[in-house]
Amino acid sequence: MQFSKKKNNKKTKKYFLNLAYVSAAIILISAAGYFGHKVYNYLFFKKKVFILKKISVMGKDITYREKIKIIKQSKLSKNENLIDVNLKRVSRLIASDRWIKDVTVYKKYPDKIVIVLKKRKTFAMIVYKNNLYYISPSGYVIGRADYAGGYNYPVITGLNEDNAYGYFRKLRKALYFLKIAKYSIVSNIISEVHIEKDNGIGVYTDSGLYIKFGMDRYKNKLETLKKLFYEINRLHIKYKPYINLEYKNEAVIKVNKGSRVLPANYKNIVIPPDIFK
């Protein structure tokens, strides 16, 4: 009986001894965490080991003026704690500018933040409620046109502002035409692309010439126009500022005494010089 009591006493002592070890370990770990946190706050926040000294804005065709604008928009300021900077917030602030297509922001320790931008490209302009707006190749409205951005872009007209479905359908068609025309004979002379009532496309050039392209087959019609211009220059034809390319493989021009229909394959046909007299 006495042996059993001694055995129980040893077990009790061992239990309390282990409990004391565990408690001591917990206290030491807690103390280390507490003081470690204090040291961390002191070094990195109070002492400001990592402070922001440089903000770099990178990207193609980014002007100095635009870089200053982006830095202001980011709400970043020098001498703030780099660790505290919320990169997601900075990215959202910069991306709120409609000119910015993509933005990447990252920290470069010990003292720098790098902003990498990709700008939207102005492709054309649209008329909306009597104002001009820049749009991208995809039709994204970038912003209101002004002298700083310039007006040397084709204007898309004839869009129905009251019908959203019709508006975007016509806009897509006009953008599709402009993308094809970019590599054609009219690439640098288009002043306006007009969507007509029948949904056909008409183009005004810088010189005031109106070219009616109709509903479809624009690549072929642009090639026909190229051949027509060649013959007009070769024969010194004087014509009114109107060309109709609605018809298949042929073009109609208005000359002094009315319109003539010309075949598209001019190079294979001998055209009498007096045909337009």
C-alpha positions, 0 to 999 in steps of 0.5 A, spaced: 500 500 500 505 504 501 509 502 495 503 504 491 502 511 494 510 513 493 508 511 485 502 515 485 506 521 488 512 520 483 507 520 477 504 527 480 511 530 481 512 528 474 506 531 471 507 538 474 514 538 472 512 537 465 506 542 466 511 547 468 516 546 462 510 547 457 508 553 461 515 556 461 515 554 454 509 558 452 511 564 456 518 564 453 515 563 446 509 569 447 515 573 450 519 572 444 513 574 439 511 580 443 518 583 443 520 580 436 513 584 434 516 590 438 523 590 434 519 589 427 515 595 428 521 599 431 525 597 425 521 598 419 516 603 422 518 608 427 525 607 424 523 607 417 528 602 414 524 602 407 522 609 405 520 610 398 525 615 395 524 613 387 517 612 383 519 610 376 514 610 370 515 605 364 512 604 358 512 605 350 510 612 348 509 615 355 511 622 355 514 626 361 508 630 362 504 623 363 509 620 368 507 626 372 500 625 371 500 618 373 504 619 379 499 624 382 494 619 380 497 614 384 497 618 390 504 615 392 509 620 396 516 620 397 518 618 404 512 614 406 513 607 408 514 602 402 512 596 406 505 600 408 504 601 400 498 597 398 499 595 391 492 593 389 490 600 391 495 604 387 493 599 381 486 601 381 487 608 382 492 608 376 487 604 372 481 609 373 484 613 367 481 611 361 487 612 357 491 606 361 490 599 358 494 595 363 498 597 369 503 593 373 506 596 380 511 592 384 516 594 389 523 594 388 527 594 395 529 598 399 526 604 396 523 604 389 516 603 386 516 601 379 509 602 375 509 599 368 504 602 363 500 600 357 496 605 353 490 605 349 491 607 342 487 612 339 484 609 332 478 613 330 473 618 333 466 618 334 460 623 334 456 623 341 451 628 343 455 633 338 462 632 341 468 628 339 471 622 343 477 618 341 476 610 341 480 605 341 481 599 335 476 595 339 471 601 340 473 603 347 471 610 348 478 613 351 476 620 352 473 627 349 477 629 343 481 636 344 487 639 341 492 636 346 490 629 343 489 632 336 484 631 331 488 627 325 483 621 326 477 618 321 471 620 324 465 615 324 458 618 323 451 615 322 451 611 328 444 611 331 445 614 338 438 612 340 438 604 339 444 601 343 444 595 339 444 598 332 449 603 335 454 598 336 453 594 330 454 600 326 460 602 330 463 595 329 462 595 322 466 602 321 472 599 325 472 593 321 472 597 314 478 602 317 482 596 319 482 593 312 483 600 309 489 601 313 493 598 308 490 600 302 490 606 297 486 610 302 489 609 308 492 616 309 486 620 306 480 618 310 477 624 313 470 621 315 467 614 315 459 614 314 454 609 315 448 610 311 441 609 312 442 602 308 448 600 313 452 601 307 459 605 308 461 611 305 467 615 306 469 622 305 477 623 303 481 629 306 480 633 299 472 632 299 471 626 295 465 621 297 466 614 295 460 609 296 463 602 298 456 599 299 455 593 304 460 588 303 466 585 299 471 591 302 477 588 300 476 587 293 473 594 292 479 597 295 483 594 290 478 596 284 479 603 287 486 602 287 486 601 279 481 606 278 485 611 281 491 609 276 487 609 270 484 616 272 491 619 273 493 615 267 488 618 262 487 625 266 480 624 267 476 630 270 471 628 274 466 630 280 468 628 287 464 622 287 465 614 286 460 609 287 463 602 288 457 598 290 457 594 284 461 588 283 468 589 280 466 595 277 466 603 279 462 609 277 465 616 277 461 622 275 464 626 269 462 632 266 457 629 262 454 624 267 457 617 270 460 611 266 461 604 268 468 602 268 471 594 269 475 593 274 481 589 270 483 596 267 490 593 266 487 588 261 483 592 257 485 598 252 480 604 254 480 609 248 482 616 251 476 619 248 471 615 252 470 620 257 469 626 252 
